[in-house]
Amino acid sequence: MPVNRNALIRYKTIDNCLQNRYRKWTLEDLIEACSEALYEYEGIDKGISKRSIQMDIQMMRSDKLGYNAPIIVLEKKYYTYEDPDYSITNIPLTGHDLNKLTEVVELLKQFSGFSHFQELSGMVQRLEDKIHSSKTNKSSVIDFEKNENLKGLQYLDTLYQAIINETPLNIVYKSFKSRTANTLSFHPYLLKEYRNRWFVLGITKRGQPMLNLALDRIEGLSHSNINYIRYKQDDIKDYFKDVIGVSVNPNGEPENVMLFVDQTNAPYVITKPLHHSQQLIETTENGIVISLKVQLNFELEKEILGFGDAVRVIKPENLKRRIRERLAHAVDLYDADLTSSGIKLALQIAEGRGSSILQNVYTKKEVNKIKAIIQEYFNRTLPKENKQVYAIRQVLIELPELKPFLFNKNLKKILASKEDNLFLSKAIYFDKPPESNWYVTWHQDITINVDKKTETEGYSGWTQKGNVISVCPPEEILKNTLTIRIHLDDTDERNGGLKIIPGSHQKKLNDDQIATITQNSLPLPCNVKAGGIHFMKPLLLHASSKGTNQKHRRVLHLEFNSSELPGDIKWAEKSDI
């Protein structure tokens, strides 16, 4: 049964409304929605009668168009679909539809071979395959790339009509980086598909740069009453000419990119060029060298990385460096993928020997970010004539922005494996730089930081440095403490790394006992790579020598506990994990 265009617009509008389960739809609401749609698409402003919408609903409920829509009325007032997943767009093709499509396919096939119609070949096969599978009830014999969960495709026709009719739109858009959506007055010029994702190219104001909006980030469209701004068609046609993908720098120039492709992947790259500018420069027994004239963008990097070790960048140097960094970071992510068994073993060793090391807890990228935050703090807070400060006490109070980077998924996993009710009790940053070197004698860490001095039994040796109050607590408090030293530099004896006496953490020692043990024991060096951590019990005997290799030794010293302090004493830096 033939259906006119206005009726199809109404059916589609009613369908869109009834799919929206977050709103109740009265007959008056449906009339208003259909009236707005007809005005937007066809310019019809005389409105729609109540009887017309009632007839539309009856038509959609019937099998005349094959819809059989399960439209019900709730509370004798609100229209909705009984099946929340139903849509008229999901119904099978009717016999009339199939016959019309067959005629279209036969017409298009007559143009095969003509240069102006070469890009239609895939579309013809797709239509023919759909007709065949629908008529025979057999599965499709052609599998085209598709993304059935892709959002925003419902806006394609509206955007297409706006472009050909030169109609501006109000677009409600929320980019990946935005927390809230913004409404843009938009003048669309071109629809672009890349890797089964759709984009619309246009501007918001005259003189403003082009915007490329992803359809899956659009939250709403409506007609705008402002005047449409025209653009040169040649500029639009060539907008994506110098890029792979959709990321364009309007002021950027294409660069000469040279890639080596190994022998296995060379035939693939030759038969399916990465870009229309691709040229074969050299063929060797190990592979080929190709050149591309393109802007450097995210999609180019993604294309190269997709080949793994089969493609190597020859030039330019900045692209080579960028790909190398991304590959190194990818390897770093695998190295930093800690196992539960490895964490459990390291914690057990720390309890037994007083010390253990776990490498690759932080990626290089995370380490560099932590270093950058600390350096920016020094640049901001220290006078230019006095940069000789190498420690930050209560570092997470001074620099709370460090916390999300220190407490990454690996550290949280480690602490959860240790104990459920752990909290941070102390955090210090220190460095042993080349220009200020010292050695530290054998000692135990026997103090904790508290909020105020309150004479309490078992607590002695009160000291205060600046606003930090320290005290020696009972031995059980120290035994319950776990120290985690996060290393920001490769550390060994050459740059003043720790040396320890394994097993010396069982009790608090006096000076004579420390001297006897250290003079009759073989020290063990603690070599930790940047991004690794050193578990340590506070009562473990440890020392460090002067550095000899003129390199930094930057460490973040964190202490964790689960013990509450008696009376009015409180942990000075207590912080939940």
C-alpha positions as CSV (number, residue, x, y, z in Angstrom):
1,M,0.0,0.0,0.0
2,P,1.6,3.3,-1.1
3,V,2.2,5.8,1.7
4,N,2.8,9.5,1.1
5,R,5.8,11.3,2.6
6,N,3.8,13.3,5.2
7,A,2.3,10.2,6.6
8,L,5.7,8.5,6.8
9,I,7.0,11.6,8.7
10,R,4.1,11.3,11.2
11,Y,4.6,7.5,11.6
12,K,8.3,8.0,12.3
13,T,7.6,10.8,14.7
14,I,5.0,8.8,16.7
15,D,7.5,5.9,16.7
16,N,10.3,8.1,18.1
17,C,7.9,9.4,20.8
18,L,6.7,6.1,22.0
19,Q,10.2,4.7,22.2
20,N,11.0,7.4,24.7
21,R,10.1,5.6,28.0
22,Y,11.1,8.6,30.1
23,R,8.1,10.6,29.2
24,K,4.3,10.0,29.2
25,W,2.7,10.8,25.8
26,T,-0.9,12.1,25.6
27,L,-2.7,12.4,22.2
28,E,-2.1,16.1,22.4
29,D,1.6,15.6,22.9
30,L,1.7,13.4,19.8
31,I,-0.2,15.9,17.7
32,E,2.3,18.7,18.8
33,A,5.3,16.5,18.0
34,C,4.0,15.6,14.5
35,S,3.1,19.2,13.8
36,E,6.6,20.3,14.6
37,A,8.1,17.5,12.5
38,L,6.0,18.4,9.4
39,Y,7.0,22.1,9.8
40,E,10.7,21.2,10.1
41,Y,10.8,18.8,7.2
42,E,8.2,20.1,4.8
43,G,7.4,23.6,6.0
44,I,3.8,22.7,6.7
45,D,2.5,25.0,9.4
46,K,-1.3,24.5,9.4
47,G,-1.2,21.8,12.1
48,I,-2.7,18.3,12.2
49,S,-6.1,17.3,13.3
50,K,-6.8,15.0,16.3
51,R,-8.6,12.6,13.9
52,S,-5.5,12.3,11.6
53,I,-3.2,11.2,14.5
54,Q,-5.9,8.7,15.7
55,M,-6.0,7.3,12.2
56,D,-2.2,7.1,12.1
57,I,-2.2,5.1,15.4
58,Q,-4.8,2.7,14.0
59,M,-2.8,2.3,10.8
60,M,0.4,1.6,12.8
61,R,-1.5,-1.0,14.9
62,S,-2.7,-2.8,11.8
63,D,-0.9,-5.1,9.4
64,K,-1.6,-3.0,6.3
65,L,1.9,-1.6,6.4
66,G,3.3,-4.6,8.2
67,Y,3.9,-2.6,11.4
68,N,1.5,-4.4,13.8
69,A,2.7,-1.9,16.4
70,P,1.9,-2.9,20.0
71,I,0.5,0.5,20.9
72,I,-1.4,0.5,24.2
73,V,-3.0,3.2,26.3
74,L,-2.2,3.5,30.0
75,E,-4.5,5.2,32.6
76,K,-6.9,5.9,29.6
77,K,-4.6,8.7,28.6
78,Y,-1.0,7.9,27.9
79,Y,0.2,6.1,24.7
80,T,3.2,3.8,24.7
81,Y,4.6,0.6,23.2
82,E,3.8,-2.6,25.2
83,D,7.1,-4.0,24.0
84,P,9.8,-1.5,25.1
85,D,12.2,-2.7,22.3
86,Y,9.7,-2.3,19.5
87,S,10.2,0.2,16.7
88,I,8.6,0.4,13.2
89,T,12.2,0.6,11.9
90,N,12.8,-3.0,12.9
91,I,10.0,-4.6,11.0
92,P,10.8,-6.9,8.0
93,L,10.4,-5.6,4.4
94,T,6.9,-6.1,2.8
95,G,6.4,-7.7,-0.6
96,H,5.6,-4.3,-2.1
97,D,8.9,-3.0,-0.6
98,L,10.9,-5.9,-2.0
99,N,9.4,-5.5,-5.5
100,K,10.2,-1.8,-5.5
101,L,13.8,-2.5,-4.3
102,T,14.2,-5.1,-7.0
103,E,13.3,-2.5,-9.7
104,V,15.8,-0.1,-8.2
105,V,18.6,-2.7,-8.2
106,E,18.0,-3.6,-11.8
107,L,18.1,0.0,-12.8
108,L,21.4,0.6,-10.9
109,K,23.0,-2.5,-12.4
110,Q,22.6,-1.0,-15.9
111,F,25.1,1.7,-14.9
112,S,27.8,-0.7,-13.8
113,G,31.1,0.1,-15.5
114,F,30.5,3.8,-15.9
115,S,33.1,5.9,-14.0
116,H,30.6,8.2,-12.4
117,F,28.8,5.2,-10.8
118,Q,31.8,3.1,-9.6
119,E,31.2,4.1,-5.9
120,L,27.7,2.6,-6.2
121,S,28.9,-0.9,-6.7
122,G,29.0,-1.9,-3.0
123,M,25.6,-0.3,-2.5
124,V,24.0,-2.4,-5.3
125,Q,25.4,-5.6,-3.9
126,R,24.2,-4.7,-0.4
127,L,20.7,-4.1,-1.7
128,E,20.6,-7.2,-3.9
129,D,21.8,-9.3,-0.9
130,K,19.1,-7.8,1.3
131,I,16.4,-8.5,-1.2
132,H,17.6,-12.1,-1.7
133,S,17.7,-12.9,2.0
134,S,14.3,-11.4,2.6
135,K,12.6,-13.2,-0.2
136,T,14.1,-16.6,0.5
137,N,14.3,-16.3,4.3
138,K,17.9,-17.4,4.1
139,S,20.8,-15.7,5.9
140,S,22.8,-13.0,4.1
141,V,25.7,-14.1,1.8
142,I,27.4,-10.7,2.1
143,D,28.7,-9.5,5.5
144,F,29.3,-5.7,5.4
145,E,31.0,-3.9,8.3
146,K,28.5,-2.5,10.6
147,N,28.0,-1.3,14.2
148,E,24.5,-2.0,15.3
149,N,25.0,-0.2,18.6
150,L,26.2,3.0,17.0
151,K,24.3,6.1,18.3
152,G,23.3,9.1,16.3
153,L,22.3,7.5,13.0
154,Q,18.7,8.7,13.4
155,Y,20.1,12.2,12.7
156,L,21.5,11.3,9.3
157,D,18.5,12.2,7.2
158,T,17.8,15.4,9.1
159,L,21.4,16.5,8.6
160,Y,21.3,15.4,4.9
161,Q,18.2,17.4,4.3
162,A,19.6,20.5,6.1
163,I,22.8,20.4,3.9
164,I,21.0,20.1,0.5
165,N,18.3,22.6,1.6
166,E,20.9,25.0,3.1
167,T,19.1,25.0,6.5
168,P,20.9,26.0,9.7
169,L,20.3,23.8,12.8
170,N,20.4,24.0,16.6
171,I,22.5,21.1,17.7
172,V,22.7,19.9,21.3
173,Y,26.2,18.5,21.5
174,K,28.3,16.9,24.2
175,S,31.9,16.1,23.4
176,F,33.9,13.4,25.1
177,K,35.7,16.0,27.2
178,S,32.6,18.0,28.2
179,R,30.7,17.4,31.4
180,T,27.5,19.0,30.0
181,A,26.0,19.4,26.6
182,N,26.0,22.7,24.7
183,T,23.6,24.0,22.1
184,L,25.3,25.2,18.9
185,S,23.9,27.2,16.0
186,F,25.3,25.1,13.3
187,H,25.6,25.5,9.5
188,P,26.2,21.9,8.1
189,Y,28.1,21.4,4.8
190,L,29.2,17.8,4.6
191,L,28.5,14.3,6.0
192,K,31.6,12.2,6.5
193,E,31.9,8.5,7.3
194,Y,35.1,7.0,8.8
195,R,35.4,3.5,10.1
196,N,31.6,3.0,10.4
197,R,31.3,6.2,12.4
198,W,29.5,9.4,11.0
199,F,30.5,13.0,11.3
200,V,29.1,16.3,10.1
201,L,31.3,19.2,9.0
202,G,30.2,22.8,9.4
203,I,30.6,26.1,11.2
204,T,28.9,28.0,14.0
205,K,29.6,31.6,12.9
206,R,31.1,33.3,9.9
207,G,34.9,33.5,10.2
208,Q,35.0,30.7,12.8
209,P,37.0,27.5,12.0
210,M,35.3,24.3,10.8
211,L,33.9,22.0,13.4
212,N,33.6,18.2,12.8
213,L,30.9,16.9,15.0
214,A,30.5,13.2,15.7
215,L,26.8,12.1,15.3
216,D,27.1,9.7,18.3
217,R,27.7,12.8,20.5
218,I,24.6,14.7,19.3
219,E,21.8,14.7,21.8
220,G,19.2,16.7,19.9
221,L,18.5,18.6,16.7
222,S,16.0,21.4,15.8
223,H,15.5,23.9,13.1
224,S,17.2,27.3,13.5
225,N,15.7,30.6,12.3
226,I,19.0,32.3,11.6
227,N,20.3,32.9,8.0
228,Y,22.3,30.1,6.5
229,I,26.0,30.8,5.8
230,R,27.2,29.4,2.5
231,Y,30.7,28.0,2.0
232,K,32.8,27.4,-1.1
233,Q,32.1,23.9,-2.3
234,D,35.7,23.3,-3.4
235,D,37.0,24.1,0.1
236,I,34.5,21.6,1.5
237,K,35.3,18.9,-1.0
238,D,39.1,19.1,-0.3
239,Y,38.8,19.5,3.5
240,F,39.8,15.9,4.3
241,K,42.2,15.6,1.3
242,D,45.4,15.6,3.3
243,V,44.5,13.4,6.3
244,I,43.8,9.8,7.2
245,G,40.6,9.9,9.1
246,V,38.7,13.0,10.3
247,S,41.1,15.0,12.5
248,V,42.2,18.0,10.4
249,N,44.4,20.9,11.5
250,P,43.0,23.8,9.3
251,N,46.3,25.6,9.5
252,G,48.6,22.6,9.2
253,E,50.5,21.5,6.1
254,P,50.8,17.9,5.0
255,E,54.2,16.3,5.7
256,N,56.2,13.7,3.8
257,V,55.8,10.5,5.9
258,M,58.0,7.5,5.0
259,L,57.2,4.0,6.3
260,F,58.9,0.7,6.1
261,V,56.5,-2.2,5.7
262,D,57.7,-5.8,6.2
263,Q,57.5,-8.4,3.5
264,T,54.4,-10.1,5.0
265,N,52.3,-7.0,5.1
266,A,53.6,-5.3,1.9
267,P,51.0,-6.9,-0.4
268,Y,48.2,-5.7,1.8
269,V,49.5,-2.1,1.9
270,I,50.1,-2.1,-1.9
271,T,46.6,-3.4,-2.7
272,K,44.8,-1.3,-0.1
273,P,46.8,2.1,0.2
274,L,46.7,3.9,3.5
275,H,46.0,7.2,1.7
276,H,45.5,8.3,-1.9
277,S,48.9,10.0,-1.8
278,Q,50.7,6.7,-1.1
279,Q,53.7,6.0,-3.4
280,L,56.0,3.0,-3.5
281,I,59.6,4.3,-3.0
282,E,61.7,1.2,-2.7
283,T,61.3,-2.6,-2.7
284,T,63.8,-4.8,-0.8
285,E,64.0,-8.4,0.1
286,N,62.7,-7.6,3.6
287,G,59.8,-5.3,2.6
288,I,58.9,-2.0,1.0
289,V,59.3,1.7,1.7
290,I,56.2,3.9,1.0
291,S,55.6,7.6,1.3
292,L,52.5,9.5,2.3
293,K,51.8,13.2,2.0
294,V,49.5,13.7,5.0
295,Q,49.0,15.8,8.1
296,L,50.2,14.1,11.3
297,N,47.1,13.2,13.3
298,F,45.7,10.7,15.8
299,E,44.3,8.4,13.0
300,L,47.6,8.2,11.2
301,E,49.3,7.1,14.5
302,K,46.5,4.6,15.1
303,E,46.9,3.2,11.5
304,I,50.6,2.7,12.0
305,L,50.2,1.2,15.5
306,G,47.6,-1.2,14.1
307,F,50.3,-3.0,12.2
308,G,52.4,-3.6,15.4
309,D,56.0,-4.5,14.6
310,A,55.2,-4.9,10.8
311,V,55.5,-1.1,10.1
312,R,58.4,1.2,11.1
313,V,58.4,5.0,10.8
314,I,61.5,6.3,8.8
315,K,60.6,9.9,8.9
316,P,59.6,12.5,10.1
317,E,61.5,12.3,13.4
318,N,58.7,13.7,15.5
319,L,56.3,11.0,14.3
320,K,59.0,8.3,14.8
321,R,59.5,9.6,18.4
322,R,55.7,9.7,19.1
323,I,55.2,6.1,17.8
324,R,58.2,4.9,19.9
325,E,56.7,6.6,23.0
326,R,53.3,5.0,22.5
327,L,54.7,1.6,21.9
328,A,56.9,1.9,25.0
329,H,53.9,3.0,27.1
330,A,51.9,0.0,25.7
331,V,54.7,-2.4,26.9
332,D,54.8,-0.5,30.2
333,L,51.1,-1.2,30.7
334,Y,51.7,-4.9,30.3
335,D,54.7,-4.8,32.6
336,A,52.6,-3.0,35.3
337,D,49.8,-5.6,35.1
338,L,50.5,-7.0,38.6
339,T,49.1,-10.5,39.5
340,S,47.4,-11.2,42.9
341,S,49.8,-14.1,43.6
342,G,52.8,-11.8,43.0
343,I,51.5,-9.1,45.3
344,K,50.7,-11.7,48.0
345,L,54.2,-13.2,47.8
346,A,55.9,-9.8,48.1
347,L,53.8,-8.9,51.2
348,Q,54.6,-12.2,52.8
349,I,58.3,-11.7,52.2
350,A,58.1,-8.2,53.7
351,E,56.5,-9.6,56.8
352,G,59.2,-12.4,57.1
353,R,62.4,-10.5,56.2
354,G,61.2,-7.0,56.8
355,S,61.7,-6.0,53.2
356,S,60.7,-6.9,49.7
357,I,60.6,-5.2,46.3
358,L,57.9,-5.1,43.6
359,Q,58.9,-3.6,40.3
360,N,56.6,-2.0,37.6
361,V,53.9,-0.8,40.0
362,Y,53.8,2.5,38.1
363,T,54.2,3.1,34.4
364,K,56.8,5.6,33.1
365,K,54.0,7.9,32.1
366,E,52.7,7.9,35.7
367,V,56.2,8.4,37.1
368,N,56.8,11.4,34.8
369,K,53.5,12.9,35.8
370,I,54.3,12.6,39.5
371,K,57.8,14.2,38.9
372,A,56.2,17.0,37.0
373,I,53.7,17.8,39.8
374,I,56.5,17.9,42.4
375,Q,58.8,20.0,40.2
376,E,56.0,22.5,39.5
377,Y,55.4,22.8,43.2
378,F,59.1,23.7,43.8
379,N,59.1,26.2,40.9
380,R,56.0,27.8,42.4
381,T,56.8,27.9,46.1
382,L,60.6,28.4,46.3
383,P,62.4,31.7,45.6
384,K,64.6,31.7,42.6
385,E,67.7,32.3,44.6
386,N,67.1,29.4,46.9
387,K,66.2,26.1,45.2
388,Q,68.1,23.9,47.8
389,V,65.1,22.1,49.3
390,Y,65.1,18.4,48.8
391,A,62.1,17.2,50.9
392,I,58.4,17.8,51.4
393,R,57.0,16.7,54.8
394,Q,53.2,15.9,54.8
395,V,53.5,15.9,51.0
396,L,49.9,14.9,50.3
397,I,48.6,17.8,52.5
398,E,50.9,20.1,50.6
399,L,50.2,18.5,47.2
400,P,46.7,16.8,47.3
401,E,46.8,16.6,43.5
402,L,49.4,13.9,43.8
403,K,47.0,11.4,45.4
404,P,45.2,10.1,42.4
405,F,48.5,9.4,40.7
406,L,50.1,7.7,43.7
407,F,47.0,5.6,44.5
408,N,46.8,4.1,41.1
409,K,45.0,0.7,40.5
410,N,48.1,-1.2,41.4
411,L,48.7,0.4,44.7
412,K,45.0,0.1,45.6
413,K,45.2,-3.6,44.7
414,I,48.3,-4.0,46.9
415,L,46.8,-2.3,49.9
416,A,43.5,-4.2,49.5
417,S,45.5,-7.4,49.6
418,K,47.3,-6.4,52.8
419,E,44.3,-5.3,55.0
420,D,40.8,-3.9,54.6
421,N,41.0,-1.1,57.2
422,L,44.4,0.4,56.4
423,F,44.8,4.2,56.2
424,L,47.7,6.5,55.3
425,S,49.5,7.7,58.4
426,K,52.5,9.5,56.9
427,A,53.7,10.8,53.5
428,I,57.1,12.3,52.8
429,Y,58.9,13.2,49.6
430,F,62.7,13.4,49.5
431,D,65.5,13.5,47.0
432,K,69.2,12.8,47.2
433,P,70.4,15.0,44.3
434,P,74.0,15.2,42.9
435,E,74.6,18.7,44.2
436,S,73.7,17.8,47.8
437,N,74.9,14.4,48.8
438,W,75.0,12.7,52.3
439,Y,75.1,9.3,53.9
440,V,72.6,8.0,56.5
441,T,73.8,5.8,59.4
442,W,72.2,2.5,60.4
443,H,68.9,3.2,62.2
444,Q,65.3,2.1,62.6
445,D,62.2,4.3,61.9
446,I,60.7,4.6,65.4
447,T,58.5,7.7,65.3
448,I,55.1,8.6,64.1
449,N,53.5,12.0,63.4
450,V,50.6,13.1,65.5
451,D,48.4,16.2,65.7
452,K,49.5,17.5,69.1
453,K,51.7,16.8,72.2
454,T,49.7,15.0,74.9
455,E,51.7,13.1,77.6
456,T,50.5,9.5,77.3
457,E,51.9,6.3,78.8
458,G,54.1,4.4,76.4
459,Y,54.7,7.5,74.2
460,S,58.1,9.2,74.5
461,G,60.8,11.3,72.8
462,W,58.5,14.1,71.6
463,T,60.0,16.4,68.9
464,Q,58.7,19.1,66.7
465,K,60.1,20.3,63.3
466,G,58.1,23.2,61.9
467,N,54.5,22.2,62.3
468,V,55.2,18.4,62.4
469,I,55.0,16.8,65.9
470,S,56.6,13.4,66.2
471,V,56.7,10.8,69.0
472,C,58.0,7.3,69.7
473,P,54.9,5.0,70.1
474,P,54.7,1.6,71.7
475,E,56.4,-1.2,69.7
476,E,53.1,-2.8,68.6
477,I,52.1,0.4,66.7
478,L,55.4,0.3,64.7
479,K,55.0,-3.5,64.1
480,N,51.6,-2.8,62.6
481,T,53.0,-0.2,60.2
482,L,53.8,-1.0,56.6
483,T,56.1,1.4,54.7
484,I,55.9,1.7,50.9
485,R,58.7,3.6,49.2
486,I,57.7,4.7,45.7
487,H,60.8,5.2,43.5
488,L,60.8,7.8,40.9
489,D,64.4,7.1,39.7
490,D,66.4,3.9,39.1
491,T,68.0,3.4,42.5
492,D,71.1,1.4,43.6
493,E,74.2,1.9,45.7
494,R,75.6,4.3,43.1
495,N,73.0,7.0,43.8
496,G,72.6,6.3,47.6
497,G,70.1,3.5,47.5
498,L,69.2,1.8,50.8
499,K,71.0,-1.2,52.2
500,I,69.3,-3.3,54.9
501,I,69.9,-6.1,57.4
502,P,67.1,-8.6,56.6
503,G,65.2,-10.0,59.6
504,S,66.2,-7.1,62.0
505,H,62.7,-5.8,62.3
506,Q,61.4,-7.9,65.1
507,K,61.9,-5.4,68.0
508,K,63.1,-1.9,68.8
509,L,66.9,-1.9,69.3
510,N,69.2,0.3,71.4
511,D,72.4,1.8,70.1
512,D,74.6,-1.1,71.3
513,Q,72.4,-3.7,69.7
514,I,72.4,-1.8,66.4
515,A,76.2,-1.6,66.4
516,T,76.6,-5.3,67.2
517,I,74.1,-6.4,64.5
518,T,75.4,-4.2,61.8
519,Q,79.1,-5.1,62.5
520,N,78.4,-8.8,62.3
521,S,75.9,-8.9,59.4
522,L,76.2,-8.7,55.6
523,P,74.2,-5.7,54.3
524,L,71.8,-6.3,51.4
525,P,71.5,-3.5,48.8
526,C,68.0,-2.6,47.6
527,N,68.0,-1.9,43.9
528,V,64.6,-0.6,42.7
529,K,63.7,0.6,39.2
530,A,61.8,3.8,38.6
531,G,58.1,2.9,39.0
532,G,58.9,0.1,41.5
533,I,58.1,0.1,45.2
534,H,60.0,-1.1,48.3
535,F,58.0,-2.7,51.1
536,M,59.7,-2.1,54.4
537,K,58.9,-2.6,58.1
538,P,59.8,0.5,60.1
539,L,62.0,-1.5,62.6
540,L,64.1,-2.9,59.8
541,L,67.7,-1.7,60.2
542,H,68.6,0.4,57.1
543,A,71.2,2.9,56.0
544,S,72.4,4.6,52.8
545,S,75.7,5.7,51.4
546,K,76.6,8.8,49.5
547,G,75.8,8.8,45.8
548,T,78.6,8.4,43.3
549,N,77.0,8.6,39.9
550,Q,75.6,12.2,40.0
551,K,72.0,11.1,39.6
552,H,68.9,11.9,41.6
553,R,67.2,9.5,44.0
554,R,63.7,10.7,44.3
555,V,61.4,8.7,46.6
556,L,57.9,9.1,48.1
557,H,57.8,7.5,51.5
558,L,54.3,6.4,52.5
559,E,53.4,4.7,55.8
560,F,50.1,2.8,56.4
561,N,48.5,1.6,59.6
562,S,45.2,0.3,61.0
563,S,45.7,1.1,64.7
564,E,43.8,3.8,66.5
565,L,45.8,5.9,69.0
566,P,44.8,6.2,72.6
567,G,43.2,9.2,74.4
568,D,43.4,12.5,72.7
569,I,46.3,11.6,70.4
570,K,45.4,11.6,66.7
571,W,47.3,10.7,63.6
572,A,48.5,14.0,62.0
573,E,48.1,12.9,58.4
574,K,45.4,10.2,58.6
575,S,43.8,9.7,55.3
576,D,41.5,7.0,53.9
577,I,42.7,5.1,50.9
